Amino acid sequence: MRSIGIFLIFTLLLGAEEKISKKWESSSNCFPCHTEIVKKWRLSRHANSHFSKNDLFKKTLQYIVKKRPNTILNEIKLKCAQCHNPRVVTKTLSSDDKLSLLMDHSTVQGKYTKALNTKNMQDGVNCVVCHNVDKIHLDIEKGSQGYRSVSFGKQGTMFGPFVDAKSPYHRSEQREHFNGNNPKLCFACHYSAKNYQGLEVYATGKEYEQIQKSELEEEGCKECHMSKKRRGFASNYSLGGKNPKIRMVRAHRFASVDNSNIINDYVDLSTSVEKNKFIIILKNRTPHYLPTGYGLREIHLRAIYYDVNNKVINSKSTILGMQWKDQNGEATIPHLAYALQGDTRLAGKRSKKYYFDIPEKARYVRYILSYRAIGNKLAKKLHIKDNFFLKEYILVEKIYRLQ
């Protein structure tokens, strides 16, 4: 009997859900000592990973529930939180609570609304998410599991790349997954994931692993999505009246199209003409597909032709992206897709020529390379309002004289 009792206690301890202390729940508490790091992080999509700050994420969840009435909104929010908000305290719904939520029981609704909207949750993928990761045990067969792919340390201990880091506010310890360009920590959430039908909705980590090691200029994600190492301060705190220690640090920008030149920096574009064809050559220097990540992202190539009077006489375009279809063959979001109908993305470390017919009276061509987080039609279907997702990001726009 005693052994059974010990087993039950042990099981309860394993299942215990630890609340995040007020001291660690917000990046604002880290700002006084890590000012520059937090400033950069606040401009990142990591800082906007909660559904209240991410219109596409929020509308996608609502759309899934609309199309799958047996899906409970709060249940899917908890499932997605394993990567979007890995320090979520409440991780699952009990069977009783599922029934209550289906019946719209206000008390139970309030319970989960509160759990999903804590200060820590709304702070996104913040400091205590990454820098409290003690160990990583990613199972690539299962794909990205977020908090299921890592073990967190005790609250009050922050892990990082420096063996001699000291702070009067928290313990500091070194962990190897912060050193070099090791991508393991990133892959806890960015390796791969599948939808209800077993289709991969993203596979950035898998794409990376398909690249031959000889083709990798730099291993990992940090060089591009954070920055190259440079002289600076991990902490601006003056310990014992001494000047902060100068370190080799990276910017915590987690680069995307709105806070960096990430695509321009790692995609080369050139042009040429052969007979009656205008050619755009793209070289993808990244170790993953272009675009990668969530399967609604698009790269647009356009060629707009003008005559001698500067009037548009024709235009041609092509899209690099993925096309998802539902059971009726209609365009849908990746999480609801029954089939991937097409994939026109450019593989990592590869080049490709894109051909555009030249009209007979064309004097010159204006060519444009641009990025969209989601195509116009699906954006309207999902009722997206946030301009970050609606905007067309012009990356290259130039003129090529044909005559």
N, C-alpha and C positions, 0 to 999 in steps of 0.2 A: 504493500500500500504506500509505503514511504517513497519508493521509487516512482510510483505513478504520480504522487503529489509533486515530486521534484520535476518530473517530466512536464506536468501541466504548468508549473511556475515558469520553467524554462521556455515553454511554448508561448506563454503570455508575454514574457520579456522580449522574445524575438518579434512578436507582433505589436509590441508597444510603439506608439507613434509619438515621437518627441517633438514638442512644440519649439519653435525657434524663439530664443530669448529676445526681448526688446533691444538688447545691446547689439544683436547681429541681424535684426530683421530688415534693416534698411541700409542702402549704400550711403545715405546721408550721414550715418554714424562713422563711416570710413573716410568721408570727404576731408575732414580737418588734417589728417596725416597723409592721405594719398590723393591729394587734390587733383593733380594732372591726370592720374589714372582714371579717377571717377569722372572727370570732365569729358574725357574721350569716350568712356563707356556709356555715358548718358546719351551720346549721339548714335549709339549702335542699335541694331535690331534686338540684341539681347536685352536691352533695357525696355523693350516694347513687346516682350514675348507673351505677356498676359492678354487674355481676350479683350479686356477693357481698353487696351492700348493698341490693339492690332485688329483693324477692321476686317481684313481678309480672313483671319483666324476666326473671329467672332461670327461672321456671316457664313463661313464654311460649316461651322458647328450647327448653326441654325438650319442651313440647307440640308445637311445630313438628316437631321431630325424630321424635317418636312418630308423628305423622300423616303425615310425609313421610320414610320410612326411607332414601331416597337422599340425604337432607340430612346433612351432617357437622356435629356440634355445634360444634366449634372453628372451622369455616369460617364458620358463621353468626354466631358470636361476634365474629370478626374483621370481618365485614361491618357488624354493628351498632355496632362500636367506632368507626366513622368519625364518629359523632355522640355516642355514649355515652362514649367515651374517645378523643378526637381525636388525642392524642399517642401512640397505640399505635405501637410500633416495627415489629413484624411485621404486615404488612398483608394478605398473601395466602398461600395454600397452594400449594406446588408440586404437580404431578401425582403425583410419587412419594410425597409426604407424604400426599396424599389417599388413595392406595391403602393406605399403611401405617396410617392412622387407621381406615380401614374394616376393616382386619384386626386392629385393636386392638393395634398394635405399641407396647409400653410405652415404649421410648426416645423415639419420635416424640410419643407422648401427653405425656410429660414435658416435651419441648421446648416444646410449645404451651401446656401448663398453666402453665409458668414465664413464657412470653411474655405470657399473658393475665392474669397475677396479679402483675405487678410492683408495686412501691410506688406508682409514678406512676399506673398504671392504677387501682389500688384507691382512689386519692385523688379519683377522679371528674373532673368538669369543673372543674378547679382553676385557680389563678392563671396557670400557665404555658400553659394552653390559650387563654384569652381575651386575656391581656395580652402574649402574644408574637405575636399576629396582626398582621402587617405590612400585608397587602393582602387584599381580599375580591374574589372573582370568581365570585359566585354565578350559575349558569346556571339561570334559572327554568324552562326547558324540561325540565331533568333533575330539578328539585326540589332538596331539601336533600342535600348531599353531604358535610357535615361537613368533615373535613380536606381533601377535594378541592375545597371551595369557598373555601379561603383559602390564603395563603402565610405561613408562619411566618418570623419574623426569626431572627437569630443568637441562640443561647442566651446569656443574660447581658444581653440588651436587653429591657426592658419598655416596652410602648407604653401610652399613656393619654391623657387629655384635656388635660393641662397642659404648656405649652411650657417652663416654667421648673422642672420637677420635677428634683430632684437626689437621688442616693443614693450612699453610699460602697460599696454592695454590688452594684449593677448599673447599667448604662446606662439612661437614661430618655429616651424620645422621644415627641413628640406624634403622634397619628394622628387624622384627622378622624372616623373611624367611632366614636370614643369621645365626640365632642362632640354637643351638642344631643340630640335624640330620635331620631336616625337608627337605623332598625331593622335595617340590613344585617347587622350582626354576629350578631344573634339569628337572622336568617333563614338563616344558613349551616347551621343544624340544625333550625330550626322553620318552614321555609317550606312544604314538602309532601313526601310520600313515597308510593310505590305498593307494592302487594304483588305476588305472583307473577302474578296475573291482571290486573294493570294498574289495580286499584282503589286509590284514594287512601285510605290509612289515617289520615292527618291532612293538613290543609291550612291551618294557621293563617295563614301568610303570604299565601296566595291569598285567604283570607277578608278579610284586612286590605286587600288591594289592590282588592277589590270595593267597598269603602266609598268614597263620594264624598268628595273632599278637603274639601268644604264642611261635611261632617258630622263631620270629625275635630277634636275639641277639642285634642288634643295628638298630634303625629305620633310614632309609634314605640311601643315596649314599656316603656321605662325608667320613665316616670312611675308606672305601675301595678305593675310586677313588681319594680322596685327601690324607688324612692321619689322624691318630689319632692326637688329640690336643697335642701340645708340647710347651715347653717354647721357645720363640723366639721373633722376631720383625715383627709387621705388617708394620712398617715404620722404616727405619734407619735414618730418618731426625732428626737432633738435634734441637728441638724447644727451643728457648730462651737460647741456650748454655747448656741445660740440656741433659743428656744421654737419648737416645731413651727408651721409656717405654717397659719393658718386658711384653709380653702378652702370652696367650695360643692360638697358631695359628695352622693352617693346611697348608701343602704343596699344592701349586696350580699345581700339576702335571697332574691331570685328567688322572689317570693311564690307560695305555694300555700295550700291550705286548712288545713294544719297549722301554718303559721308566720305567718299574717296573717288579716285580714278581707277578703281580696281580692274575694270574691263579694259580700259585704254592701256593700262600698264602691262597687261599680260596677254593681249590679243593684238597681233600685227595685221595691218590692212594695207594692201597694195593693189594697183590697178594696171590694166593693159588693154589693148585692142587687137583682136585677130579677125581679119576680114570684116564681117558685119556683126561682130559680137563685142560687146563691152564686158570686160571680165573684172570681177572683184575677187581677190585672193585673200582668204582669211587664214591666219596661222594661230592656232590655239596653243599657247605656251603653258597653260595650266595642266595639272595632272588629273583633270576630270573633264567631263563633258561641258560644252558651252551651249546653252546654259545648263547649270546643274541645280541640285536641290529640288524643292517642291515643283511638281511637274506641270505647273501652269505658266512658268516663266518663258519668255520669248525673246529672241534676238531677231530684229528686222533688218533686212537689206533692201534698199530701194534705189532705183535708177530712174530719174525724171529727165526727160529729153526736151530740149528747147530748140526752136528754129532761129533763123537769122534775126527775127523781130522780137526775140526773147519771150515768145509764147510757148506754153507747154503743148507739145504735140503727142506725147505718149508717156506712160510710166509703167515700170515693171517692178515687181517685188517678190521676195521670198522670205519665208519665216523659218527660223531654226527653233524647233520646239517639239513638244509631244502632244499627240491628239488622242484624247480619251473618249470612249463611247459607252453609253449605258446599255441596258438589255434591249432597248428599242432602236439602237443605232444612233441616238442623239448625242451631241456633245455634252460632256459632263465634267465634274471635278474628279481628280484622281481617286479620292477615297470612295467614290461610288461607282467607279468604272468596272465594266465587265470585260473590256478589251482595250488594249493599247493599239489603236488603229495605225498610228504612224509615229516615227521618231526621226526627225530631220536634224537633230543636234550634231554638233561637230565634236568628235571624240578628242580626248586629251592628247596633247603633244602631236597633233595632226594638222595638216593644211588641206584646204580644198578650194577649188576654183568654182565660182558661180557665174554662169553665163547669162547675159541679157541681150536680146536682139536690139540692134540699132535701127531706128526708123530711117527711111530714105532721106528725109530733109533735116535731120538732126544736126545742129551746129555744135552743141555742147550738151553734156550730161551733168546733172547735179546728183551726186550719190550720197546716201545717208546710211549710217550704221546706228541703230538705236536699240533700246531695251525696254521691255514691258514686264511688270511683275505678273500680269494676267491680261489675256486678250479682251478686247472691248465687249464682245458678245457675252462671255461668261461673267464679266464684271457687272453687266447690266442684269443678268439673270440672278446674280447673288446680291444685287442692290448695294454694291460697294460705293462708299461715299468718300473715303479717305484719298486725298490727292496723291499720296505716296504710291498707291496701287493703281491709280488711274493715269498717272502721268507717263508720257513717253519720254524717256531719257535719251536725248540726242548725244551720241558718243563721238561720231565723226560726221562732218558735213562739208563736202568739198566739190569743186568744179573740175571737170575734165574736158578739155577742148578736143572736139572731134574733127574740126576742119580749120 
